[in-house]
Amino acid sequence: MAYPAPRMHTRPSSRRHPLVATAMVLPLAALLVVVFGGWDAVVTQASSVGVMLGR
């Protein structure tokens, strides 16, 4: 008699909290800003979005 293979769950069923995800991304984002000198680009994009939204 053949038995089905047990299912392996590699990912947790619960979702990650948004603050945890933000805390994971911020160090990488800060490193990229420092390495590539992207602070001016971030400010330019943020101001463009603000103008587009009418602020």
Backbone as CSV, one residue per row, in Angstrom:
resi,resn,N_x,N_y,N_z,CA_x,CA_y,CA_z,C_x,C_y,C_z
1,MET,0.852,-1.177,0.000,0.000,0.000,0.000,0.896,1.238,0.000
2,ALA,0.624,2.158,-0.892,1.427,3.371,-1.009,0.810,4.478,-0.159
3,TYR,1.681,5.196,0.522,1.231,6.312,1.338,1.637,7.624,0.661
4,PRO,0.793,8.637,0.730,1.172,9.923,0.124,2.308,10.576,0.915
5,ALA,3.143,11.299,0.216,4.257,11.990,0.875,3.725,13.089,1.782
6,PRO,4.319,13.245,2.958,3.849,14.315,3.851,4.133,15.685,3.229
7,ARG,3.244,16.597,3.447,3.414,17.951,2.927,4.349,18.735,3.832
8,MET,5.335,19.348,3.212,6.304,20.148,3.953,5.926,21.615,3.816
9,HIS,5.731,22.277,4.935,5.427,23.704,4.924,6.725,24.466,5.163
10,THR,7.194,25.142,4.123,8.441,25.888,4.273,8.190,27.330,4.664
11,ARG,6.992,27.843,4.419,6.673,29.226,4.780,5.670,29.237,5.925
12,PRO,5.821,30.155,6.840,4.819,30.238,7.915,3.481,30.711,7.353
13,SER,2.429,30.272,7.974,1.110,30.622,7.474,0.716,32.053,7.844
14,SER,1.326,32.614,8.874,0.979,33.972,9.278,1.768,34.978,8.463
15,ARG,1.194,36.174,8.324,1.862,37.224,7.559,2.707,38.082,8.480
16,ARG,3.709,38.723,7.896,4.626,39.558,8.657,3.964,40.909,8.937
17,HIS,4.165,41.424,10.130,3.631,42.724,10.508,4.322,43.812,9.683
18,PRO,3.578,44.839,9.246,4.179,45.894,8.422,5.370,46.591,9.075
19,LEU,5.356,46.765,10.389,6.488,47.409,11.052,7.729,46.528,11.018
20,VAL,7.542,45.223,11.088,8.679,44.306,11.000,9.262,44.355,9.594
21,ALA,8.399,44.367,8.595,8.866,44.448,7.214,9.605,45.763,6.979
22,THR,9.110,46.852,7.537,9.774,48.152,7.394,11.137,48.137,8.070
23,ALA,11.197,47.546,9.247,12.471,47.471,9.965,13.490,46.619,9.213
24,MET,13.027,45.660,8.440,13.932,44.832,7.661,14.441,45.580,6.426
25,VAL,13.625,46.447,5.859,13.969,47.120,4.605,14.779,48.394,4.835
26,LEU,14.541,49.098,5.924,15.187,50.391,6.143,16.720,50.345,6.131
27,PRO,17.368,49.367,6.760,18.842,49.357,6.686,19.373,49.217,5.254
28,LEU,18.753,48.376,4.462,19.174,48.229,3.073,18.925,49.507,2.288
29,ALA,17.782,50.135,2.507,17.477,51.383,1.814,18.479,52.473,2.195
30,ALA,18.812,52.559,3.466,19.781,53.564,3.906,21.155,53.296,3.294
31,LEU,21.545,52.038,3.228,22.826,51.689,2.613,22.853,52.073,1.140
32,LEU,21.786,51.806,0.430,21.729,52.160,-0.987,21.769,53.668,-1.191
33,VAL,21.115,54.417,-0.319,21.143,55.875,-0.427,22.559,56.389,-0.214
34,VAL,23.256,55.836,0.765,24.623,56.295,1.048,25.574,55.890,-0.081
35,VAL,25.479,54.655,-0.535,26.411,54.154,-1.548,26.225,54.871,-2.879
36,PHE,24.986,55.049,-3.293,24.729,55.621,-4.602,24.439,57.112,-4.555
37,GLY,24.464,57.714,-3.382,24.200,59.147,-3.275,22.816,59.509,-3.753
38,GLY,21.846,58.713,-3.393,20.501,58.878,-3.934,19.585,59.771,-3.142
39,TRP,20.090,60.506,-2.159,19.196,61.331,-1.350,18.518,62.394,-2.192
40,ASP,19.255,62.997,-3.130,18.657,64.011,-4.010,17.548,63.412,-4.862
41,ALA,17.750,62.183,-5.322,16.725,61.521,-6.126,15.478,61.243,-5.294
42,VAL,15.668,60.848,-4.050,14.517,60.585,-3.176,13.729,61.867,-2.941
43,VAL,14.431,62.966,-2.673,13.758,64.240,-2.437,13.038,64.696,-3.696
44,THR,13.675,64.537,-4.849,13.055,64.946,-6.107,11.796,64.137,-6.383
45,GLN,11.865,62.839,-6.188,10.692,61.997,-6.419,9.572,62.331,-5.440
46,ALA,9.917,62.553,-4.180,8.895,62.874,-3.180,8.215,64.196,-3.507
47,SER,8.997,65.189,-3.945,8.385,66.468,-4.284,7.530,66.337,-5.540
48,SER,7.944,65.503,-6.503,7.158,65.295,-7.706,5.810,64.635,-7.369
49,VAL,5.857,63.669,-6.470,4.606,63.013,-6.043,3.729,64.014,-5.323
50,GLY,4.323,64.871,-4.496,3.536,65.889,-3.790,2.879,66.861,-4.751
51,VAL,3.593,67.274,-5.786,3.003,68.169,-6.790,1.892,67.473,-7.535
52,MET,2.107,66.214,-7.866,1.104,65.444,-8.601,-0.176,65.272,-7.774
53,LEU,-0.018,65.124,-6.469,-1.185,64.981,-5.594,-1.825,66.311,-5.244
54,GLY,-1.184,67.411,-5.659,-1.771,68.723,-5.434,-1.407,69.333,-4.111
55,ARG,-0.287,68.979,-3.557,0.129,69.562,-2.270,1.215,70.572,-2.481
